[in-house]
């Protein structure tokens, strides 16, 4: 029974990831030359908060994209709520993945040491 639940959650997370990507395209969030990547979708065991981890490249536009995403969280929740059957409308939280920034900084430090 537990394996079936994990499998179902994985499929559900995958579907949410696809829908968030569709939402990004529909809203035209990323400008030309900007790559938005959905790194991870965390689904609640109970409750309705869906956390979506997003990575942005190039990192110099991360703050601007982060502000835009936070302002669109309610709209994203409506978008998902219209396309996924849930007991209650989800709450969407976009979380920025700063791993790419750290990787770029490490590369800069390694280049400067050479």
ABEGO torsion letter per residue (X at the ends): XAAAAAAAAAAAAAAAAAAAAAAAAAAGABBBGBBBBBABBBBBABEABBBBBBBBOBAAAAAAAAAAAAAAAAAAAAAAAAABBBABBBBBBBBBBAAAAAAAAAAAAAAAAX
